[in-house]
Amino acid sequence: MKIVRSDEYLMERPGGVTFEVRLWEDSRAGGPLHALDLWVITGARDVEEVLAWARGASRSGAFEVFVRTVEPGVPANGESQVYPCLLRLYGEPVESGGASRVVVAWREDPSP
């Protein structure tokens, strides 16, 4: 199993199943704000191995596990594309009454 920080993963293109783990930590005592530590895991035997790592790595016990996948789609230009997405397998956002939103941005080649 390989574990890297999320920003380091952008340089790699591994095959197989890719998991994203969000470790939530209190950022200030008694307040509603939380710090987020993102990790990417590849080469895991199964989701149980990922959950075991996340339980051990999380100081607060609050974490989410996602599997990274792609979703086919057709944008306005009519060309078929795939869009990255995350499917939550475990956990929930730590902010009660709030929402967790994942926004993926990319730049298309401007040439015709």
C-alpha positions as CSV (number, residue, x, y, z in Angstrom):
1,M,0.0,0.0,0.0
2,K,1.3,3.4,-0.9
3,I,0.3,6.6,1.0
4,V,1.1,10.1,-0.2
5,R,-0.1,13.6,0.6
6,S,-2.8,14.7,-1.8
7,D,-0.7,17.4,-3.4
8,E,2.1,14.9,-4.2
9,Y,-0.3,12.6,-6.0
10,L,-0.9,15.1,-8.7
11,M,2.5,14.2,-10.1
12,E,1.7,10.5,-10.4
13,R,-0.7,8.4,-12.5
14,P,-0.9,5.0,-10.8
15,G,-3.3,2.3,-12.0
16,G,-5.8,0.4,-9.9
17,V,-8.1,1.6,-7.2
18,T,-7.3,5.0,-5.7
19,F,-8.6,6.1,-2.3
20,E,-8.7,9.6,-0.8
21,V,-8.7,9.9,2.9
22,R,-9.7,13.1,4.7
23,L,-8.5,13.3,8.3
24,W,-10.4,16.0,10.2
25,E,-8.7,17.7,13.2
26,D,-9.9,20.4,15.6
27,S,-8.2,23.7,14.5
28,R,-9.2,25.6,17.7
29,A,-10.5,24.5,21.1
30,G,-14.2,24.7,21.4
31,G,-14.8,26.1,18.0
32,P,-16.6,24.7,14.9
33,L,-13.6,25.1,12.6
34,H,-11.7,22.0,11.5
35,A,-8.4,21.4,9.7
36,L,-8.4,19.0,6.9
37,D,-5.4,16.7,6.0
38,L,-5.8,15.0,2.6
39,W,-4.1,11.7,1.8
40,V,-4.2,9.5,-1.4
41,I,-3.7,5.7,-1.0
42,T,-3.0,3.4,-3.9
43,G,-2.1,-0.3,-3.9
44,A,-4.3,-1.2,-0.9
45,R,-5.5,-4.8,-0.7
46,D,-9.1,-3.6,0.1
47,V,-11.0,-0.9,1.8
48,E,-10.5,-2.5,5.2
49,E,-6.8,-1.9,4.9
50,V,-7.5,1.8,4.1
51,L,-9.9,2.1,7.0
52,A,-7.3,0.5,9.4
53,W,-4.7,3.1,8.3
54,A,-7.2,6.0,8.6
55,R,-8.2,4.9,12.2
56,G,-4.5,4.8,13.2
57,A,-3.6,8.1,11.5
58,S,-6.6,10.1,12.8
59,R,-5.9,11.9,16.1
60,S,-9.5,13.0,16.5
61,G,-11.2,9.8,15.2
62,A,-13.1,11.9,12.5
63,F,-12.3,10.9,9.0
64,E,-13.8,10.2,5.6
65,V,-12.8,7.6,3.0
66,F,-13.6,8.0,-0.7
67,V,-12.8,6.0,-3.8
68,R,-11.6,8.1,-6.8
69,T,-13.4,7.3,-10.1
70,V,-14.5,9.0,-13.3
71,E,-17.9,9.8,-14.6
72,P,-18.6,10.0,-18.4
73,G,-20.2,13.2,-19.7
74,V,-20.8,15.3,-22.7
75,P,-20.2,19.0,-22.3
76,A,-21.7,21.8,-24.5
77,N,-19.1,21.2,-27.3
78,G,-20.5,17.7,-27.8
79,E,-17.2,15.8,-27.3
80,S,-17.4,12.9,-24.9
81,Q,-15.2,13.3,-21.8
82,V,-14.7,11.8,-18.4
83,Y,-14.9,13.8,-15.3
84,P,-13.2,12.9,-12.0
85,C,-15.4,12.3,-9.0
86,L,-15.3,10.9,-5.4
87,L,-17.6,8.3,-4.0
88,R,-17.8,8.4,-0.2
89,L,-17.3,4.9,1.4
90,Y,-17.0,5.8,5.0
91,G,-17.5,8.8,7.4
92,E,-19.3,12.1,7.1
93,P,-18.4,15.8,7.2
94,V,-17.5,16.9,10.7
95,E,-19.5,20.2,10.5
96,S,-23.0,19.5,11.8
97,G,-25.6,21.2,9.7
98,G,-23.1,22.0,7.0
99,A,-22.1,20.3,3.8
100,S,-18.9,18.9,2.3
101,R,-18.3,20.0,-1.3
102,V,-15.7,18.7,-3.7
103,V,-14.9,21.0,-6.6
104,V,-12.7,19.7,-9.4
105,A,-11.2,22.2,-11.8
106,W,-9.2,21.6,-15.0
107,R,-8.1,23.6,-18.0
108,E,-9.0,22.4,-21.5
109,D,-6.6,22.8,-24.4
110,P,-7.6,26.1,-26.0
111,S,-6.4,25.1,-29.5
112,P,-9.2,24.2,-32.0
